[in-house]
Amino acid sequence: MFWKRIIIAVIFIPILIFLILKGGFFFLGLVCAIIAVGLIEFYHGVQQNKFHVPLREIILGLCIPVSVYFQGETILPFVVTVVIFIIFFWELFKLQTSQTQVNIALSLGGILYVSYLFSYIVILRKIPLVGDKLVITVLFATWMGDTGAYAVGKIWGKHRMLSTYSPHKSVEGFLGAVSFSLVAMLVSRLWFSFSLIHTLVLGIFMGFGGEMGDFFESMLKRGLRIKDFGKILPGHGGILDRFDSLFFTVPIFFYYLKYFVRLEELFKC
């Protein structure tokens, strides 16, 4: 398991960094691919043996990052409202009452969870001059937190945490996630002039948010009685199993920067 994770990381991290640095349609394509596969995994998980490609949800889900890419953050309320109405009207004009509420909840839930939350990474990348570094920073801090949770929890984990969702999660692993994310944010000061207080707060938020994202996905999997949402990444599971933490940390990171950090603070002095 450990060596599979290392091999996947060695192969895919350089490709990921290349596409982040290239930006533009290269990065948008990457985000859309992650969202599309994530939506397929999500709906396959909830339908289990009744697998089909959820074309409606994929199309509606991809409308969010594409709209954000061309129009920016301000388009989000409009495009999400349109998606909601399309799903509502779709069910309304089917002229059926069986499972209507379940269909609406699953369609909206998957799109909001996978597409809406992850689309904030497109907004981050579009920030002039520093977008690529911001994306690399949030990935670095989040995945360092994941590493800390796994390593510390495996070695020292004794006190269970939210064991209803996962018997392997521990308080020690949670603290390891926060600690490793803090270290990652401190390292990020090599390329960003974050003040120390912003660095520490973001490190805590990244560690906490990443763990909550992981717990949320564990809750879904426990409810569905599945181990992983997919198998596309050996040693990790599926796209959702690898990117679950980012669905929480990316919006947190974006809104913290938006409301508490001035743009000029992001440049190295």
BALOBA-1460 file (C-alpha; in Angstrom, 3 decimals):
// residues 269
<rec num="1" residu="m" x="0.000" y="0.000" z="0.000"/>
<rec num="2" residu="f" x="2.731" y="2.467" z="1.046"/>
<rec num="3" residu="w" x="4.919" y="1.814" z="-1.993"/>
<rec num="4" residu="k" x="1.952" y="2.035" z="-4.339"/>
<rec num="5" residu="r" x="1.233" y="5.493" z="-2.932"/>
<rec num="6" residu="i" x="4.848" y="6.535" z="-3.462"/>
<rec num="7" residu="i" x="4.897" y="5.286" z="-7.067"/>
<rec num="8" residu="i" x="1.637" y="7.083" z="-7.917"/>
<rec num="9" residu="a" x="2.970" y="10.277" z="-6.316"/>
<rec num="10" residu="v" x="6.253" y="10.095" z="-8.256"/>
<rec num="11" residu="i" x="4.378" y="9.631" z="-11.537"/>
<rec num="12" residu="f" x="1.529" y="12.082" z="-11.150"/>
<rec num="13" residu="i" x="2.873" y="14.976" z="-9.043"/>
<rec num="14" residu="p" x="5.256" y="16.243" z="-11.795"/>
<rec num="15" residu="i" x="2.376" y="16.066" z="-14.327"/>
<rec num="16" residu="l" x="0.123" y="17.891" z="-11.888"/>
<rec num="17" residu="i" x="2.679" y="20.644" z="-11.284"/>
<rec num="18" residu="f" x="3.285" y="21.014" z="-15.029"/>
<rec num="19" residu="l" x="-0.432" y="21.527" z="-15.725"/>
<rec num="20" residu="i" x="-0.766" y="23.962" z="-12.810"/>
<rec num="21" residu="l" x="2.135" y="26.045" z="-14.090"/>
<rec num="22" residu="k" x="0.812" y="25.966" z="-17.661"/>
<rec num="23" residu="g" x="-2.581" y="27.208" z="-16.499"/>
<rec num="24" residu="g" x="-5.213" y="28.198" z="-19.039"/>
<rec num="25" residu="f" x="-7.087" y="25.416" z="-20.805"/>
<rec num="26" residu="f" x="-4.487" y="22.886" z="-19.635"/>
<rec num="27" residu="f" x="-5.408" y="23.475" z="-15.998"/>
<rec num="28" residu="l" x="-9.124" y="23.787" z="-16.749"/>
<rec num="29" residu="g" x="-8.969" y="20.427" z="-18.537"/>
<rec num="30" residu="l" x="-7.295" y="18.866" z="-15.509"/>
<rec num="31" residu="v" x="-9.969" y="20.223" z="-13.151"/>
<rec num="32" residu="c" x="-12.790" y="19.108" z="-15.450"/>
<rec num="33" residu="a" x="-11.293" y="15.614" z="-15.714"/>
<rec num="34" residu="i" x="-11.045" y="15.336" z="-11.914"/>
<rec num="35" residu="i" x="-14.633" y="16.552" z="-11.493"/>
<rec num="36" residu="a" x="-16.009" y="14.248" z="-14.211"/>
<rec num="37" residu="v" x="-14.313" y="11.144" z="-12.783"/>
<rec num="38" residu="g" x="-15.276" y="12.213" z="-9.269"/>
<rec num="39" residu="l" x="-18.936" y="12.493" z="-10.268"/>
<rec num="40" residu="i" x="-18.855" y="9.077" z="-11.950"/>
<rec num="41" residu="e" x="-17.377" y="7.581" z="-8.772"/>
<rec num="42" residu="f" x="-19.910" y="9.354" z="-6.560"/>
<rec num="43" residu="y" x="-22.974" y="8.174" z="-8.474"/>
<rec num="44" residu="h" x="-21.541" y="4.704" z="-8.965"/>
<rec num="45" residu="g" x="-21.080" y="4.575" z="-5.188"/>
<rec num="46" residu="v" x="-24.634" y="5.597" z="-4.378"/>
<rec num="47" residu="q" x="-26.141" y="3.324" z="-7.056"/>
<rec num="48" residu="q" x="-23.631" y="0.528" z="-6.428"/>
<rec num="49" residu="n" x="-24.523" y="-2.362" z="-8.800"/>
<rec num="50" residu="k" x="-26.731" y="-0.175" z="-11.012"/>
<rec num="51" residu="f" x="-23.797" y="1.537" z="-12.724"/>
<rec num="52" residu="h" x="-24.323" y="4.029" z="-15.507"/>
<rec num="53" residu="v" x="-22.458" y="7.146" z="-16.587"/>
<rec num="54" residu="p" x="-24.369" y="10.099" z="-15.076"/>
<rec num="55" residu="l" x="-24.268" y="12.282" z="-18.197"/>
<rec num="56" residu="r" x="-26.749" y="14.849" z="-16.895"/>
<rec num="57" residu="e" x="-24.827" y="15.382" z="-13.672"/>
<rec num="58" residu="i" x="-21.453" y="15.453" z="-15.471"/>
<rec num="59" residu="i" x="-22.655" y="18.093" z="-17.944"/>
<rec num="60" residu="l" x="-24.250" y="20.232" z="-15.238"/>
<rec num="61" residu="g" x="-21.258" y="19.734" z="-12.953"/>
<rec num="62" residu="l" x="-18.774" y="20.824" z="-15.612"/>
<rec num="63" residu="c" x="-20.787" y="23.978" z="-16.275"/>
<rec num="64" residu="i" x="-19.555" y="25.320" z="-12.925"/>
<rec num="65" residu="p" x="-15.742" y="25.264" z="-13.450"/>
<rec num="66" residu="v" x="-16.090" y="26.277" z="-17.105"/>
<rec num="67" residu="s" x="-18.322" y="29.241" z="-16.201"/>
<rec num="68" residu="v" x="-15.935" y="30.274" z="-13.423"/>
<rec num="69" residu="y" x="-12.970" y="30.040" z="-15.796"/>
<rec num="70" residu="f" x="-14.528" y="32.466" z="-18.273"/>
<rec num="71" residu="q" x="-16.497" y="34.762" z="-15.943"/>
<rec num="72" residu="g" x="-14.818" y="34.545" z="-12.553"/>
<rec num="73" residu="e" x="-16.179" y="34.063" z="-9.059"/>
<rec num="74" residu="t" x="-19.132" y="36.421" z="-9.566"/>
<rec num="75" residu="i" x="-20.844" y="33.923" z="-11.905"/>
<rec num="76" residu="l" x="-21.078" y="31.231" z="-9.202"/>
<rec num="77" residu="p" x="-24.494" y="32.179" z="-7.704"/>
<rec num="78" residu="f" x="-26.038" y="32.417" z="-11.175"/>
<rec num="79" residu="v" x="-24.669" y="29.146" z="-12.564"/>
<rec num="80" residu="v" x="-25.517" y="27.189" z="-9.386"/>
<rec num="81" residu="t" x="-29.053" y="28.602" z="-9.466"/>
<rec num="82" residu="v" x="-29.419" y="27.517" z="-13.099"/>
<rec num="83" residu="v" x="-28.178" y="24.017" z="-12.231"/>
<rec num="84" residu="i" x="-30.702" y="23.787" z="-9.370"/>
<rec num="85" residu="f" x="-33.594" y="24.850" z="-11.590"/>
<rec num="86" residu="i" x="-32.623" y="22.418" z="-14.358"/>
<rec num="87" residu="i" x="-32.632" y="19.520" z="-11.871"/>
<rec num="88" residu="f" x="-35.944" y="20.678" z="-10.374"/>
<rec num="89" residu="f" x="-37.631" y="21.053" z="-13.768"/>
<rec num="90" residu="w" x="-36.155" y="17.756" z="-14.998"/>
<rec num="91" residu="e" x="-37.869" y="15.921" z="-12.157"/>
<rec num="92" residu="l" x="-41.043" y="18.006" z="-12.457"/>
<rec num="93" residu="f" x="-41.615" y="17.204" z="-16.134"/>
<rec num="94" residu="k" x="-40.963" y="13.488" z="-15.678"/>
<rec num="95" residu="l" x="-44.502" y="13.422" z="-14.222"/>
<rec num="96" residu="q" x="-43.503" y="10.826" z="-11.656"/>
<rec num="97" residu="t" x="-43.544" y="10.970" z="-7.872"/>
<rec num="98" residu="s" x="-41.583" y="7.825" z="-7.055"/>
<rec num="99" residu="q" x="-38.095" y="8.613" z="-5.676"/>
<rec num="100" residu="t" x="-38.370" y="12.257" z="-6.750"/>
<rec num="101" residu="q" x="-36.923" y="13.677" z="-3.547"/>
<rec num="102" residu="v" x="-34.112" y="11.114" z="-3.573"/>
<rec num="103" residu="n" x="-33.220" y="11.889" z="-7.193"/>
<rec num="104" residu="i" x="-33.110" y="15.633" z="-6.508"/>
<rec num="105" residu="a" x="-31.054" y="15.212" z="-3.345"/>
<rec num="106" residu="l" x="-28.509" y="12.908" z="-5.001"/>
<rec num="107" residu="s" x="-28.188" y="15.011" z="-8.159"/>
<rec num="108" residu="l" x="-27.687" y="18.251" z="-6.252"/>
<rec num="109" residu="g" x="-25.599" y="16.651" z="-3.527"/>
<rec num="110" residu="g" x="-23.069" y="15.151" z="-5.917"/>
<rec num="111" residu="i" x="-22.723" y="18.315" z="-7.987"/>
<rec num="112" residu="l" x="-22.352" y="20.605" z="-4.977"/>
<rec num="113" residu="y" x="-19.913" y="18.278" z="-3.221"/>
<rec num="114" residu="v" x="-17.652" y="17.429" z="-6.144"/>
<rec num="115" residu="s" x="-18.048" y="20.193" z="-8.718"/>
<rec num="116" residu="y" x="-19.008" y="23.312" z="-6.791"/>
<rec num="117" residu="l" x="-16.472" y="22.945" z="-3.979"/>
<rec num="118" residu="f" x="-13.578" y="21.943" z="-6.234"/>
<rec num="119" residu="s" x="-14.302" y="24.730" z="-8.749"/>
<rec num="120" residu="y" x="-12.771" y="27.193" z="-6.300"/>
<rec num="121" residu="i" x="-9.376" y="25.905" z="-7.390"/>
<rec num="122" residu="v" x="-10.060" y="27.472" z="-10.818"/>
<rec num="123" residu="i" x="-10.699" y="30.820" z="-9.120"/>
<rec num="124" residu="l" x="-7.445" y="30.486" z="-7.188"/>
<rec num="125" residu="r" x="-5.470" y="29.713" z="-10.346"/>
<rec num="126" residu="k" x="-6.966" y="32.758" z="-12.110"/>
<rec num="127" residu="i" x="-5.538" y="35.212" z="-9.545"/>
<rec num="128" residu="p" x="-2.971" y="37.231" z="-11.535"/>
<rec num="129" residu="l" x="0.742" y="36.524" z="-11.080"/>
<rec num="130" residu="v" x="0.398" y="34.267" z="-8.045"/>
<rec num="131" residu="g" x="-2.387" y="31.844" z="-9.000"/>
<rec num="132" residu="d" x="-0.073" y="28.938" z="-9.797"/>
<rec num="133" residu="k" x="1.768" y="29.305" z="-6.481"/>
<rec num="134" residu="l" x="-1.501" y="29.525" z="-4.583"/>
<rec num="135" residu="v" x="-2.740" y="26.267" z="-6.081"/>
<rec num="136" residu="i" x="0.564" y="24.526" z="-5.369"/>
<rec num="137" residu="t" x="0.462" y="25.868" z="-1.803"/>
<rec num="138" residu="v" x="-3.033" y="24.586" z="-1.031"/>
<rec num="139" residu="l" x="-2.196" y="21.178" z="-2.542"/>
<rec num="140" residu="f" x="1.067" y="21.033" z="-0.598"/>
<rec num="141" residu="a" x="-0.505" y="21.994" z="2.744"/>
<rec num="142" residu="t" x="-3.481" y="19.667" z="2.272"/>
<rec num="143" residu="w" x="-1.545" y="16.604" z="1.180"/>
<rec num="144" residu="m" x="1.114" y="17.172" z="3.822"/>
<rec num="145" residu="g" x="-1.750" y="17.127" z="6.308"/>
<rec num="146" residu="d" x="-2.999" y="13.848" z="4.823"/>
<rec num="147" residu="t" x="0.512" y="12.429" z="5.145"/>
<rec num="148" residu="g" x="0.774" y="13.582" z="8.756"/>
<rec num="149" residu="a" x="-2.595" y="12.057" z="9.640"/>
<rec num="150" residu="y" x="-1.623" y="8.722" z="8.065"/>
<rec num="151" residu="a" x="1.925" y="8.513" z="9.466"/>
<rec num="152" residu="v" x="1.272" y="9.807" z="12.985"/>
<rec num="153" residu="g" x="-1.987" y="7.873" z="13.276"/>
<rec num="154" residu="k" x="-0.352" y="4.638" z="12.144"/>
<rec num="155" residu="i" x="2.595" y="4.951" z="14.547"/>
<rec num="156" residu="w" x="1.087" y="6.621" z="17.631"/>
<rec num="157" residu="g" x="-2.669" y="6.512" z="17.107"/>
<rec num="158" residu="k" x="-4.369" y="5.203" z="20.256"/>
<rec num="159" residu="h" x="-7.348" y="7.443" z="20.981"/>
<rec num="160" residu="r" x="-10.186" y="6.918" z="18.511"/>
<rec num="161" residu="m" x="-11.814" y="9.956" z="16.891"/>
<rec num="162" residu="l" x="-15.265" y="9.815" z="15.264"/>
<rec num="163" residu="s" x="-14.922" y="6.049" z="15.090"/>
<rec num="164" residu="t" x="-18.538" y="5.824" z="13.924"/>
<rec num="165" residu="y" x="-17.250" y="6.783" z="10.481"/>
<rec num="166" residu="s" x="-13.827" y="5.153" z="10.507"/>
<rec num="167" residu="p" x="-12.269" y="2.815" z="13.071"/>
<rec num="168" residu="h" x="-8.778" y="3.869" z="12.000"/>
<rec num="169" residu="k" x="-9.033" y="7.618" z="12.669"/>
<rec num="170" residu="s" x="-7.375" y="8.875" z="15.832"/>
<rec num="171" residu="v" x="-6.847" y="12.061" z="17.810"/>
<rec num="172" residu="e" x="-3.101" y="11.630" z="17.287"/>
<rec num="173" residu="g" x="-3.617" y="11.387" z="13.525"/>
<rec num="174" residu="f" x="-5.752" y="14.538" z="13.580"/>
<rec num="175" residu="l" x="-3.033" y="16.430" z="15.464"/>
<rec num="176" residu="g" x="-0.479" y="15.036" z="13.018"/>
<rec num="177" residu="a" x="-2.500" y="16.454" z="10.129"/>
<rec num="178" residu="v" x="-2.629" y="19.907" z="11.696"/>
<rec num="179" residu="s" x="1.079" y="19.810" z="12.560"/>
<rec num="180" residu="f" x="2.184" y="18.745" z="9.083"/>
<rec num="181" residu="s" x="-0.064" y="21.357" z="7.438"/>
<rec num="182" residu="l" x="1.444" y="24.000" z="9.716"/>
<rec num="183" residu="v" x="4.935" y="22.958" z="8.636"/>
<rec num="184" residu="a" x="3.860" y="23.067" z="4.977"/>
<rec num="185" residu="m" x="2.502" y="26.601" z="5.367"/>
<rec num="186" residu="l" x="5.711" y="27.690" z="7.081"/>
<rec num="187" residu="v" x="7.677" y="26.257" z="4.152"/>
<rec num="188" residu="s" x="5.405" y="28.187" z="1.761"/>
<rec num="189" residu="r" x="6.847" y="31.420" z="3.154"/>
<rec num="190" residu="l" x="9.815" y="30.692" z="0.894"/>
<rec num="191" residu="w" x="7.689" y="31.864" z="-2.047"/>
<rec num="192" residu="f" x="4.970" y="33.930" z="-0.315"/>
<rec num="193" residu="s" x="5.355" y="36.734" z="2.196"/>
<rec num="194" residu="f" x="2.467" y="35.592" z="4.378"/>
<rec num="195" residu="s" x="2.653" y="37.176" z="7.809"/>
<rec num="196" residu="l" x="3.402" y="34.687" z="10.548"/>
<rec num="197" residu="i" x="-0.123" y="34.935" z="11.969"/>
<rec num="198" residu="h" x="-1.713" y="34.233" z="8.555"/>
<rec num="199" residu="t" x="0.684" y="31.347" z="8.049"/>
<rec num="200" residu="l" x="-0.214" y="29.758" z="11.373"/>
<rec num="201" residu="v" x="-3.959" y="30.286" z="10.979"/>
<rec num="202" residu="l" x="-3.951" y="28.883" z="7.441"/>
<rec num="203" residu="g" x="-1.869" y="25.913" z="8.579"/>
<rec num="204" residu="i" x="-4.438" y="25.101" z="11.269"/>
<rec num="205" residu="f" x="-7.328" y="25.625" z="8.851"/>
<rec num="206" residu="m" x="-5.722" y="23.409" z="6.209"/>
<rec num="207" residu="g" x="-5.075" y="20.614" z="8.672"/>
<rec num="208" residu="f" x="-8.531" y="20.867" z="10.236"/>
<rec num="209" residu="g" x="-10.356" y="21.311" z="6.913"/>
<rec num="210" residu="g" x="-8.502" y="18.426" z="5.296"/>
<rec num="211" residu="e" x="-9.380" y="16.097" z="8.156"/>
<rec num="212" residu="m" x="-13.028" y="17.177" z="8.075"/>
<rec num="213" residu="g" x="-13.083" y="16.500" z="4.324"/>
<rec num="214" residu="d" x="-11.656" y="13.046" z="4.969"/>
<rec num="215" residu="f" x="-14.177" y="12.362" z="7.745"/>
<rec num="216" residu="f" x="-17.027" y="13.550" z="5.526"/>
<rec num="217" residu="e" x="-16.059" y="11.112" z="2.795"/>
<rec num="218" residu="s" x="-15.641" y="8.333" z="5.375"/>
<rec num="219" residu="m" x="-19.172" y="9.093" z="6.567"/>
<rec num="220" residu="l" x="-20.470" y="8.703" z="3.006"/>
<rec num="221" residu="k" x="-18.586" y="5.456" z="2.464"/>
<rec num="222" residu="r" x="-19.729" y="4.015" z="5.783"/>
<rec num="223" residu="g" x="-23.321" y="4.861" z="4.920"/>
<rec num="224" residu="l" x="-22.942" y="3.239" z="1.502"/>
<rec num="225" residu="r" x="-20.986" y="0.290" z="2.952"/>
<rec num="226" residu="i" x="-18.114" y="0.631" z="0.512"/>
<rec num="227" residu="k" x="-14.358" y="0.737" z="1.167"/>
<rec num="228" residu="d" x="-13.369" y="3.153" z="-1.615"/>
<rec num="229" residu="f" x="-15.185" y="5.158" z="-4.247"/>
<rec num="230" residu="g" x="-12.884" y="3.909" z="-6.991"/>
<rec num="231" residu="k" x="-9.675" y="2.106" z="-7.954"/>
<rec num="232" residu="i" x="-8.189" y="4.471" z="-10.533"/>
<rec num="233" residu="l" x="-5.242" y="5.372" z="-8.267"/>
<rec num="234" residu="p" x="-3.579" y="2.219" z="-6.849"/>
<rec num="235" residu="g" x="-2.830" y="2.621" z="-3.156"/>
<rec num="236" residu="h" x="-5.185" y="5.586" z="-2.862"/>
<rec num="237" residu="g" x="-8.512" y="4.340" z="-4.216"/>
<rec num="238" residu="g" x="-10.429" y="6.658" z="-6.479"/>
<rec num="239" residu="i" x="-10.342" y="10.356" z="-7.300"/>
<rec num="240" residu="l" x="-12.745" y="11.082" z="-4.441"/>
<rec num="241" residu="d" x="-10.556" y="9.120" z="-2.033"/>
<rec num="242" residu="r" x="-7.523" y="11.207" z="-3.028"/>
<rec num="243" residu="f" x="-9.139" y="14.633" z="-3.422"/>
<rec num="244" residu="d" x="-11.715" y="14.525" z="-0.606"/>
<rec num="245" residu="s" x="-9.619" y="16.764" z="1.655"/>
<rec num="246" residu="l" x="-9.202" y="19.351" z="-1.104"/>
<rec num="247" residu="f" x="-12.970" y="19.713" z="-1.524"/>
<rec num="248" residu="f" x="-12.909" y="21.332" z="1.927"/>
<rec num="249" residu="t" x="-9.510" y="23.026" z="2.050"/>
<rec num="250" residu="v" x="-9.651" y="24.815" z="-1.319"/>
<rec num="251" residu="p" x="-12.773" y="26.911" z="-0.520"/>
<rec num="252" residu="i" x="-11.460" y="27.596" z="3.012"/>
<rec num="253" residu="f" x="-8.113" y="28.724" z="1.607"/>
<rec num="254" residu="f" x="-9.772" y="30.930" z="-1.017"/>
<rec num="255" residu="y" x="-12.154" y="32.703" z="1.338"/>
<rec num="256" residu="y" x="-9.463" y="33.256" z="3.943"/>
<rec num="257" residu="l" x="-7.298" y="34.950" z="1.314"/>
<rec num="258" residu="k" x="-10.250" y="36.946" z="0.018"/>
<rec num="259" residu="y" x="-11.358" y="38.374" z="3.343"/>
<rec num="260" residu="f" x="-8.240" y="38.445" z="5.503"/>
<rec num="261" residu="v" x="-5.162" y="38.721" z="3.256"/>
<rec num="262" residu="r" x="-4.295" y="41.635" z="0.987"/>
<rec num="263" residu="l" x="-3.069" y="40.683" z="-2.476"/>
<rec num="264" residu="e" x="0.215" y="42.558" z="-2.058"/>
<rec num="265" residu="e" x="1.003" y="40.367" z="0.971"/>
<rec num="266" residu="l" x="1.282" y="37.367" z="-1.354"/>
<rec num="267" residu="f" x="4.435" y="38.614" z="-3.049"/>
<rec num="268" residu="k" x="7.838" y="37.759" z="-1.677"/>
<rec num="269" residu="c" x="9.541" y="40.883" z="-0.304"/>
